[in-house]
Amino acid sequence: MAEIIQERIEDRLPELEQLERIGLFSHAEIKAIIKKASDLEYKIQRRTLFKEDFINYVQYEINLLELIRRRRTRIGYSFKKDEIENSIVHRVQGVFQRASAKWKDDVQLWLSYVAFCKKWATKTRLSKVFSAMLAIHSNKPALWIMAAKWEMEDRLSSESARQLFLRALRFHPECPKLYKEYFRMELMHAEKLRKEKEEFEKASMDVENPDYSEEILKGELAWIIYKNSVSIIKGAEFHVSLLSIAQLFDFAKDLQKEIYDDLQALHTDDPLTWDYVARRELEIESQTEEQPTTKQAKAVEVGRKEERCCAVYEEAVKTLPTGELHQTMV
């Protein structure tokens, strides 16, 4: 074991020499780092392994990375990162790999690995970490959503995000949260494409990308998810949640209307439907071309909205069994 530890310390020497040579650390500090590193290496190389020792090792290296960053900023030196920081990051990744292989059921350990890669590693590395984590924890929808969101929002790969959602739904075909986030992702994707197309048109550039088809730009993929999901996930609550997501996207008016109409048609006997319809009356803007401007006109408009809202509740009282609507409102 002593030979392994010595070899690991020798692997550090080039980066430590660079740290001293460029003036980020003193000779005494380098000696202290070597001593601490030797202690940490011993604990993760011995026969009996403890998870806490791996965590302490990683935390020490992260603290060292942060200290190097602060000192670089202080002296204005930004060179030699490949020889220094990248070497440390690569070593930490190796420690995380060993730990996650031994304690593979520890989700928090995996999440720490993900958090480290988000801050210090490449996107390609993080994508591989997500894949390894999901291969073991495929039974956790939240992890699939986390990975898909990262692919969409950070890696800017809607196709990778889509594939993750599709794989997740094979494992969890009745998970409402997965359908909602997948639905949201496709609407975000359509909105992104619409903005891209608009920019191209402003620049008088030819747009021949098949992704810019009218169907996709209108949210056809989100519509497919909506239709599939409501055939599996029953109930007004899920229906309303999809409608709330769709309302965040101005271009999806047709989709919003279809979801709203379906809500009223499919869930007439659900108090949540009536409550939603009633509250919606308070939010609907005036249908007249001119919006009320004076205080009196605004007060009249508010009164009309409240009347329509009350009318819906009155109709609900006549339609639903006694007490159900009251429970929803409370």
N, C-alpha and C positions, 0 to 999 in steps of 0.2 A: 504493500500500500504506500510505503514511503516513496517508492520510485514514481508511482502515479502522481502523488502530490507534488513531488519535485518537478516532474514534467509539466504539470499544470502551471506551476509558478513560473517556470522558464518560458512558457507560452505567453505569459503576461509581460515579460521583461521589455520587449520592443515598445509597447504602448507606454509603460512606465518611464522608460528612458526618454521617450518623446515628451512626456509630461514635464519631466525635469529640464530637458534641454530647452524647451520653448518658454520656460519660466512660469508655468502654471502651478507647479508644486516644488517645494524645496526637497533637498536630499533627505532630510529627516522625515518629511511627510511620506516620501516614497518608501522608506524603510518601514514606517508604520503601516502602510498599505500592504506591503509584502507580509508582514507578521500577521495582520488581520486576515489576509487572504489565505495564508497557510492554515490558520485555525478553521476557517470556513470550509476549506477544501477537505480537511481531515474529517469533519463531521458528515460530509456528504459522500465520502469514499469508504467509510468504515462498514463493517459487516451489517450491523443493525442500523437501519435508517429511520429517521424521524422526519415527518413532514415539516415540522417547525424549523428544522435546520436548513431545509431547502428554501423556505420562506425567508428566513433571516439572511441567507446568502443573496437571494434576489434583491431584498430590500437594501442591503449594503451596496450592491452594485448600482441600484437606482439612485441612491443617495450620492454615490460617487459621480454618476452621470450628471446629476443636478448641480453638484459642486463645480464640475468642469465647465458646465454651461455658464454658471454665474461668473467664474473667473475669466472665461473667454470674453464675456461681455465687458467685464471691468477693464481688461487690458486691450480690448479691441482686436483680438487675434482669432481668426476663423479658419485657419488652415489645418492640415493633418488630421481631418476628421476620420478619414478612412482608416488611418493607422491607430487612432485612439478610440473615439466613440463607437465606430462600427465594430471594432474588435470586442469591446465590452458588450455591446448589444448581442452580437453573435454568441458570446459565452452565456449570457443570461438566457437566451433562447434554448441553448442546450440544456441548461439546468431545468428550465420549465418543461422541456420535452421529457426529461427523465422523471420529474415529479408527476406530471400528468399521466405518464405511462404506468407508474406505480400506484398512484391514487386516482385512478381514472374516474371513479364515481363522485369525486369531490367537485361539484359544479363551481363552487366559489374559487377553487384553484384554477379552473379553466377560465373563469371570468377575469381573474387577475392576469392570466396569460394574454387574454384578448386586450385588456386595458393597456398592458405593457406594449403590445405590438401596435396598438392605435397611436401611441405616443412616440415610440422609438423605432419601430421596424417598418418594412416596406409593405405596401398594400398586397403584394403577391404573397408574402409570408402570412399576413393576417388571414387572407382567403384560405390558405392551407390549414391554419389553426382552426378556423370555423368548421372546415370540412372534417377535421379529425374529431372535434368536439361533438358535432352532430352525428357522426358515425357511432358514437357511444351513447349520446343523450338524445336520441331521436324521439324519445317519448315526452319531450318537453317543448310544447309549442312556442313558448316565450323565446327560446334560444333560436328557433327557426326564424322567428320574426326579427330578432336582433340581427341575425346574419343577413337576412334579406334587406332590411333597412340600410345596413352598412353598404351593401352592394349598390343599392339604388342612390343613396344620398352622398356617400363618401367616394366610392369607386366609380360612381356615375354609370353603372352597368345595369340598365333596366332588364336586359335579357337574363343576366345572372340572377337578379332578384326574382324574376318570374319563375325561373327554373327551381329556385329554392322553395318558393311558395307551392309550386306544383308537387314537388317531392314531399313537402310537409303535409299537404292535404292527402297524400296517399297513406301517410301514417295516421293522420287525424282528420278523417273525412267529415266529421261532425263538429268541428271546433269553430264556434262563431268568431272568436278573435282572429283566427287565421284568415277567414273569409273577409272580415272587415278590413284588415290591414292589406290584404291582396287587392281588394277593391280600391282602397285609397291609393295604393301604389300605381295602379293602372290609370287612375285619374290624374295623378301627378305626372305620369309619363306622357299622357295625352296633352296636358297643359304645357309641358316642356317642349314637345314637338310643335305645338301651335306657336309658341314664342320663337322657336328656331325658324319656322317657316316665315313668320312675319318679318324677322330680321333679314332673311334672304331676299324677300320681296322688296323690302325697303332699299336693299343694295342692288336691286335690279338683276339679281342672279337667277339663273334657271334652276328650278327645283324639280328634280326627277327622282328623289328618294321615295321608294315605295312606302316607307313609314308615314309619309305625308298624305296618305289616302284619306278621303273625306270620312270614311267610316272610323278609322283610327283616331283622327283628329276630333271626332264627335264623341269619342269614348266608347267605341263599340266593344273593346275588350273588357272594360268595366261593366258594360251592360250584360255581357255573357256571364261574368262572375256573379252579378246580381241575380240573374235568372236561375243559374245553377244553385246558388246558395239558398235562395228562398224556397226552392223545391226540397231542400234537405233540412234547413233550420226553420222550424215553424215558430209562429208567434209574432205578435205585434212589436215586441221590444226589439227584436233583431231587425225587423223591417224599418223601424224608426231610426235605429242606429245607422243603417245604410243611407237613409234619407238625409240624416244629419251630416254625414260625410260628403254626400253628393252636393249639398248646399254650400259647401266651401269652395266650389268651383263654378264660376259664373258661366262658363261655356256649356255646362251640363244641364241647361234648363229643361230640355226634352226628357232627359233621364230622370231629373227630379220630378217632373210631372207624372211620368209613368210609375215611378215608385210610390208617389203620393196617391195616385188613383188606385193602384193595386192594394195599398194599405187599407183604403176605405172599402174596397170590394172584398178583400180576403179576410179582414179582421173586424168586421162590423160588430161582432159580439164581444170584443175586447175593450174594457174601459180605457186602456192606454191609448187606443186609437181615437176615441172621442175626446180624451183629454188633450191629445196632440193637436187634433183638428181645431179644438176650441182655442187653444193657446196660439195657434197659427194665425187665427183671425186678428189677434192683437198685433201681429208683426207685418201683415200684408199692407203694402203701401197703397195710397189712394189711387184709384183707377183713372181719375181725371188727369188731363194733360198738365194742368197747373197744380202744383203742390200748395197746400195752405201756408200762408205766410204770416198772417196776423195771429195774435194770441187767441182771439175769438174763433177764427177758422180752425186753428189747430185743436182747440178744445172741442169743437163740434166733431172733427175727424176722430179724435180719441173716443168721444162718446159713441160714435157709430161703430167703431171697432169693438168697444165693450158690449154694445148691444148684440152684435153678431156673435161674439164669444159666448154671451149668456144664452143666446138662442140655441147654440150647439149643445151646451150643457143641459138645457131644458129638454131638448130632443133626446139626449142620452138618458136622462132620467126616465123618460117614457119607454125607452127601448130596452134598457138593461135591467137585470134583477136588482132589487133594492139593496143598497149597501155597497155594491161593487165599485161604482164610480166614486163614492165617498172615500173608500180605501185608497183608490188611486190618487185622489186629490190630496189626501192627508200625507 
